[in-house]
């Protein structure tokens, strides 16, 4: 099959908050266009998009899924993205390779957190946006209230292009205000052809039609003059002007319906063809100079049997099977074997993909999300997808001894698929930490480890990387003497400790004048002190933020050795440390929380109870961004608490800021716990 012309392609990411029916809408569009022969149901695990076992068991999208259909002679590539914030990485990468975003909302809940986030991401990327207000047959669903929310929170350019007929359980159809036709609820699964608008709807339809025309003609001076002169505008003229306005980001059409009942699907498909620009009109989302053929990998699927599958967007030229490409990141050559056309988990072989199209390739050796595939090796700047940093970490240990390497290898394959997952070893605690966006994110990764790779691990809260330091100057004397017959051991040193500003760093200053300690033994004193600093006396945490002055000592010409002075240095440090007013330090996190306005009081109160210090608040159209500094120890279980306080509508991210002293009452508890653990370890 030859490559599809760029002008006949529509690339669309379906995004929105969790539970707004994205997968159901994609399913309805596939079915209505004849790409599938039955209307799948999320709850039954029969949809094309949510094919993964984890998705079916949780009844939610976890990964972005590529599907396609044909409508009005156009190929529409649909990317069904997760709405759950835990898996937002796939939504971010998908928005980088499309010309338009189809944003779903619940007619009950209106504009929610991820709705606004994805809207602003699409805005930053200059994407055309079409809105679909879903679930209008539910109790308390209100299209007009949601429309006002959209206009007040996301932009006054949101304009109704459809109108519901009836409401809630009495919803019977929708009116297409652009083409002035009506669709009624299908008697079977497939939506029927448009019909006449009922006379009793005439006044309301006329009012909304006028609002639509007013909005469209404001973007086109020629149409504006004719409209003001009272001339009739044809649907084709209005549609053409609307498409131009949508492409420029001047208008955002708002459609409506019920995806699970396949109501409003035909009108939405028409709107995507008429309203979303083609790659030929919009141009490549990522510009690559000098390459005739270039493709960008935005999604990787790690399958234990099929191997790695990379999903790509052709930026320029084409990608053909049985050719060689260069990876701009590694500068290695890769042989393109089998190209694939994906329909959920199903795939068919393809010979080539042309400019603007989206496809997949299997079994490339070292290609991952974010890579550029070029026709020849050249120095180019790799595009940045700006994935958020993981905020929730758990310590992991294999359930079976000897599985450490298998766990690490399997998790690396999962992180190829999901770059917002990370595995690292904490150099201080020695723990292997698996980090993700939320607790659910990490738990899903653990489930996939077991199901895909046959590896089981235990999860536990990670240890907080506390530090210790000193607050005043002190002196210490270490004398190590051992006589066992024959040559003995002797080392003797005097040191002075003093705190460094900012509680960071370590300095060793040799202040010995003369030969009280020979030059060759002085580094051993330093080494003994640094080893003693690895485990402080308060809570067993590493010590930092001090200067050590070696001021005096003595030696024996026969019995002294590096080992003896190393031990003496350790003894001197421990004595001085106890007298230097040692304190515990804890990591402080810079926390950014976004919550609905009606939960701000509860969230602020909770942050205060976690010893947080509020740094400011900023309203964001129905949402509020709260900035605070909070100890890491108080944030280990924050995800669950925030979900409970906001009904799942809030999210947060955090990053390390600095170390601060632990309050005395908290420090005392930690010191007592450490003392108890040490005593139990001796038994």
N, C-alpha and C positions, 0 to 999 in steps of 0.2 A: 504494500500500500504506500503510495507517495506521501511525502510530508504535507501537512495541512498548511495552506497559505496563512501568514500572520494576520491578515485582515479578517479571516474567518474563525479566529480563536478568541475566546473569552476566558480569562484566568481569574478565578474568584475564590477568596478565602471566606469560609463561613465561620464567623466568630460571634461571641456573645458570652454572657454569664452562664454558669452551670445551671442546667435545668430549664433552659429556654427553648429547647426543641430543635437544636441545630441538626442533630443526626436524623431526626424525624423529617425535617424539611428536606435534607439531602435525599433521603429515601423516597419522599413524595415526588421530588423532581426527577429522579432516576426512573421511577415507575411511570410517571406521566409522559415522559419522553420516550418510553418504550425500551430503555436500557435494561430494565428488569421486567420480569413477568408477574411479580407479586409485590404487594406493599408490605415490607418488613416492619416489625414492631420491636422497639427497644427492649421492652419488658420480657419479650419472648426470645431475645437474643438472635433475631432473624434479620437484622439490618445489614446492609453491605458495609457500612462504615465501621460499626463496633463489632469486629469479628474476633478480636482477641479475647481469650478466656477471662482475663482480669476485667476487661470492659463489660463483658456480658454478666459476670457475677456481681459487679458493682453498679451496673446499669448507668454507666457514664463513660464518656470518651476519655481515654488516657493518652493516646497518640494521635497525631495528625494522619488522616487517611485520604489518599488521592482517589477520586472517582471521575468519570467523564460521561457525557451524553451529547446527543445532537439535537439541535432545536433551530428551526428556521434556517437550515443549511449552515449552521455554525457549530463548531465544536466547543463545548463548555467544559473546562477543567474545574472541578470543584474540590477544594481542600477542606474537609470537615475537621475542625480544630477543637481541642479540649477547652471547656469553659472553666473547669476547676483550676484555681490559681496554682495548685501544686504542679501542674503540667503546662504552665503558660509558655515554656520555652518553644514548644511546637507552634503555638499561635504566633509568636514573635517571628520565627524563621519563615513561616508560611506567608506572612504579610509582606516579606521582602521580595517575593517572586510573582506577585499578582498585580493586576491593574485596578482591581476593585475588591471591596469588602462587602459581604452580605451580612449585616449585623442583626441578630435575632434578639427579640425582647419578649418577655412574658407580659401579656395584657393585664395580668394581675399584679405583678411585682414592679413593672415599669423599668426605669433606668437603674441598674445595679452596678456594683463595683467594677466587675470585669467588662461590662458594657462600656463604661466611661473610659477605662484603661485602653481597651482595644480601639475605641473611637479616636482617642488622642494619638495612639500609635499609627493608625491609618492616616490621620491628619498630618503627622510629621513626615510620613512617607509619600504624601501627595496622592493618596489613593482616592478613587471615586467610591462613594458610599451609598448603599441602598439598605434601608431598614425594613425588617419584616416583624410586625407585631403579631405574635403567635398566641395560641391558647385562648382565643376570644370566646370559646364556648364554656370556659370555666366560670365558676361563681366569683363575683367581684371583678371580673375582667371588664376593662373599660378602654376602648380604643382612643377616645377623644381625650381622656385624662392622660393617657400615656403619650399622646401626641403633644399635649401641652408640656409635659415633663421633658420630652425631647427638645422642644423649642426653647425652654427656659434653661436647661442644663447643658445641652450639647450644641445648640445653634438655632437661630430663628430661621435659617434656610431650610429646615426640615419641613417638607410640604407633603400633605396627604395626596397620594395618587390612587388610593383605594379607599372604599368606605364599607364598613360592615352593614349587612342587612339584618337587623335585630341585634340582640345582645345576650350574653351568657348562654343559658340552655335553650334560648329561643333564637339563637343565631341560625339563619337559614341560607346565607350566601354573602357575596361581596359584590360591590360595584367597582368596575374599572373606570375611573374618572378620566383617564387619558383617551381611551377608545370608546367611552360611553356605552359600555355593555355590562351585563350582569352575569355572575356565575352563582349557581345554587349548589347546595350540598349534594354531592354525587350520590345516586342511589346505590351504585356498586362502589368499587374502589377507585376507578378511573374517573377523573373529572370530565364532565361533558362540555359541549361547545357553548360559547357565550350566547346569551339570550337578551330579550328586551328588558328594560328597566321598568319595574312596576310603577304605575301612575302615582300611587300614594307616596313614593319616594322623591317625586319630581322636585319639590321645593328644597329639600335638604341636599339633593344631588346638585342642583343648580348653584346653591351657595358654595359648596365645596369645589365645584368645577370652576367657578369664578375665582376663588382663592388660588387654585392651581394655575389658571391662565394668568392672573395678575403676577404671580411669582415668576412664571416662565418668561413672559414678555418683558419683564424688567431686566432680563439678561440679554435681550436682543432688540436693538434700537429699531431695526426695520419692522419687526413684528409689532413693536410697541406703537409705532405710528399708525399702522393698519388697524390695530386693536382699538386705539382711541378714536379712530375714524368710524368705528362701528362695523368694520369688515369682518366677515366670518373667517376663522382660521381653521384649516383642515387638520385632522388628527395627525397626518404625516408631518405637517409643518411644526406642530406643537411638539411632536416626538423628537424631531431633529433638533429643535432648539433646546429641549430638555436634555438630550444626550450631550450637547455641547456644554450646557451649564453644569451637568453632573461631572463631566470630564474635568472641567476647570475648578471643581469644588465650590461652585456658586449655589448649587441646590442639592438637597439630599432627599430623594423620593422615599415616602413612607408607605409601604404596602401592608397588607394584613391578611389573616386567614387562620386556618387550623390545620397544621401539617399532618397530624395523625389521621385526619379525615380527608386529606388531599383536597382541601378547600383553599382556593386562591393560588394554587400552584401554577396553573397556566398563565395567569396574569403576571406572576413573579418571573417565570421563564421569559415571557415577552419583554419584561422590564430589564432583565439582565442583558438580553441581546440588544435592546434599544438604548439602554442607559450606561452600560459599562464599556469603556473604550477597548479596542483591540490592541494587541502589541504593535501592530503596524501604525496605529494612530498615536499611541502613547510613547513608543520607544522602549528600549531596554531599561529595566529598573536599576541595573548596575552597568555602568559604562566601562568597557575594557578597550583601551587604545591598542591598535596594532594587530589585533587578532581577528582573522576572518571567521574562525569558528571558536566559540566559547560557550561553556555551560557552567552553571553554578549549582553546587550540591547543597540543598537546604534541609534534607532529612535523610537519616540513615536508619535502616532496620537491621537489627542483629538477630539472625535466625540460626539456631544451633545446627540445623540440617542444611538449609539452603545457603548458609553463609551470609555475608553482608550484602544488602541491597541498598544502593544509593539512589535517591530520588532527586532529579535535577530540573532546572529550567534552562532552556537554550537561550542564551543572551544574544548571540549573533551567529549567522551562518547556520550550521546544522551539526548534529552528532549522528554518526553512522556506525553500524556494527562492523566488526572486523577491521577497525582502524586503530591507530596509536595516538594517544593524547598525552600531554604533559601536565603534571600536577603542579600548579603554581606555588604551592606551599612547600612541597618536598623536592621539587625539580626532578622528580623521577618520571620515567615513561611508564604508561599503563596501557595494556592492550584491552580495547573495548570488545568484549565478546558479545554476550546476548543482551540486546535491548528489550525492554518490557513495557507494555501498556498495562497499567494497573486499574483494576476495578475492585477496590477493597483488597481482600487477600488474593483474589483471582488475578491471574496475569496471562497475557498473550505475548508472543514474540513480535517484535517490530524490527524493521530494517533501518529506519532512521527517524529522527525527530527534527523538524525544521525550526526556524527562528520563532521564538515566542511560545513554543509548545513545552509541555511538561511531561516527562517520562521517567523511566527508571533503568538502571543497569546493575547487573549482578556480578559478584565475584571479582571486583577490583581489589587489588592487594592492600593498598594503604591510602584509601580515600575516605574522608570523613566529612561530617557536616561543616559547612563553611569553606570547602575547597573549591577552587576554580580549575576546570579542565579546559586546556587550551590546545590549539593545533600545533603549537611549538613552544618550547621552553623560553620564557621571557620574564623579566623582572616586572611584576605588576603589584599594585597595592591590593591586598586581600580585603574584601568588604567585611565590615564589622557588624555582627548581628546583635551585639549589646545584650547578651543573656544576663539575667539577674544572678547575683551571687547566691549560692545556697545559704540558708540561715538556720536550718535545723540539723544537728549532728547527733549521731548515735555511735557508741562504741560497738564494734562487731567482733565476734569470735566464732570460728567454725565449730559446729556441734561434733564433728568427727576429727580426731587428731590426724594431722598430716594433710588436711584440706586447705591449708593457708594459701598455697600457690594457686590452687584451683579456684578459690574464692576471688583472689585478686584478678586472675585472668578473666573470669566470668563477669566481674563487676566492670572491668575495663571495656568489655564488649557492650555492656548495658550503657555505659557512659558515652560510647560512640553513638548509640541510639538517642540518648538524652543527655546533652552537654550540661544540663543544670544539675546532674548528679556528679559527685566527686568522691574519690577515695584517697585518703592520705593518712600518714602515720604522724601522730602528735609527738614531736621530738622530746617534749617534757614528760608526758605521762606514759609514752610508749604504746599508747592504744592505737588500733586501727579505727579511723573514724569514717563513717559513711555519712555524707552530707547531702541534703536535698532542700527543697523549698518548704516542705511541711513534714509532719510526722507521717501523714498518709503517703506522701511521695516516697519516703524511705521504706515504708511497709510494702508498698507495691513493688519496689525494687527487690525486696527480700522474697516476696512471693514469686517473682519472675526467676530469681536465682534458683529456687527449688524446682519450679515447673519446667523451665527451659534447660537448665544445666545440671539439675540433680544435686545441688549443693544447698545445705541447710546451715543457717547461722543463728546465733543468739544476739539479740539487741538489748542494750542497756544504756541508761543515761551516761554521757561521757563525764569524766572527771573535769572539774573546773581547773584550769591551769593557774593556780595561785602562785605567787612569788613571795619571798621574804626580803626585808631590807633592814637597815638600822637608822636610828634617828640621832645618835650622838657619838662623840668620839670615845674610844676606850683603848685599853692596853691589854696585851696578852703575852704570856711567856710559855713556851713549849720546850720541855727538856725530855729527850728520849735516851735512856741508858739501859743497855742490856749486856750482861756479862755471863757467858755460858761456858767459860773455859776456853782458852785460846783467844782468838780475835773476837772482840765484842762489837756492840753498836753504840754510837754516840752522836747525838745531834742536839743543838741548843740554839734557840732563837728568841728574840724579843720583837714584837710587832706593835704597830699602832693602827687602829681602824678609824676611819672617818667617813661620814655619809657623802655621797655625790648628789649634786642638785638634780632633781627630777626623778630620783629613785631608779636611775638606769645606768648601765655600764659597770665596768670593773677596771681598776688600775692597780698595778703593782709598781711601787717605787723603791728602788734600792738606795737606802740612805746610810749604809755602812761606810764609815771612814776607817781606812786601815784594813787589817786582815783578821778581825775577830771571827769572821766566817770566810773561808777562801772563796774566790770568785766562782769556782766550779760547782760549789754546793748551793749557791743562792737560787738558781732556777728551780732546784728541787723543793725549796721552801715554797716558792710560788705555786708549783704543781700540787703540793700537798694542800695548800689553802684552797685552790680551785676545786680539787676533788671534794673537800669538806663542804664547799659551797653548793654542791649538787643536791644536798639534802639538809635543809635548815632544821634547827632544833625545835621550832615552834610547831609546824605541821608537816615537816618532811618535804617542804617545797624548796625549789632552787632559790639561792640568795643572789641578789644583784644590787647595784647602786651603791658601791662602796670603793674606797681607796685603801690599799694596804701599804704601810710603810715598814720596811724591814730596817730596824734601827740598831740592833746589836745581837750578840750571840757569842758562842764559843765552840771550839772543835777539839778533837783529839787526833793527833797525827797518825795513829794506827787504826783506831776504832771508828772514826767518822766515815760516813758513806752517803751517797745520794739518798738511799732508802731511809737512813736514819734522819736526815734533814727533812725529807718529805713527811715523815711521821711527826717530827717536831713542829713543822709548819702547821699541820692539821690540828695538833694539840693546842698550839698558840691561838689559832683562829677560833676554836670552840670556846676557849676561855674568854677571849676578847668579845666574842659575839654575844655571850650571855650578859655582858656588862654594857653593851652598846644600845640598849633599849630597842630590841628587835620588834618588828611589826609585820603583819601579813598584808600583802597587796592583792587586789582582785582585779580582773579585767573588766573594764567599763565599755559597754557597747553603745554605739550611736544608733538609735532605733527610730525608724520612720513608719508610722502606723496610719493607714487610711481607713476611715470608718464612716458610716452614715451619720448624718448630723444628730439624729435622735439618740445615738449611743455614746456621744462624746463624753458626757458626764460620768457614765459607768466606766468607760475605758480610762479616762484620766484618773479616776479614783483607784482603779486597779493598778495603774502604773505607779501611783504614789505608794500604794501598799507594798510594791515590789522595790521600794527604796529608789524609785526613779525620780529624776529631776527634769521637769518639763522645760523645754527650750523654746516652744512656740507652737502656734496653730495657724493653719491657713485654709480658708474655705475653698472648695472646688466644686461648686454646682451641686448641692445636695450631699456632698461628702466633705469631710474635714481631714486634712493631713496634720497629724500630731507628731512633733519631734521631741524626743526625750533621750536622756542619758540614763542607762539602767545597767546595774551589775549583771554580768553574764549568768551568775548563779541563779538569778531571779527570772531568767528568760528561758530556762530549759523546758518548761511546760507551757510556755505562753501561747503557742499555737492553738491548743485545745481551749484555753480560757477565752481567747479572742473569738473563736468560732462560737462559743456559748454566749458571749455577751452581745454579739452582733448578728446572731442567726446565720452565720456563714457569709455575711456580707462585707466583712472587714478583712484586710490582709496587711502584712507588714514585711519589712526587711531590715536587717541590721548589719553593722560592720564594727570591727574592733576600733576603739578610739584611743584608750590609754589605760594605765594601771593607777588605781587609787588605793589608799589605806582602807582596810576593812574596819568597820565600826567595832569598838571593843567588845560589845555584847555578842556580836556575830563571830568575831575572831575567837573569843573564849570557847564558844561551842565547838568550833572547828578544831581547836587545839585539844580539847577534851576527847573528841572523836578520834583524832590521830593517836593520842596517848593510849586509848582503849584498844585500837587496832594493833598497836605495837605490842601491848601486853598479851593480846590474844595470839599474836604471831609467835611469841616466845613459848607458849604452852605446847 
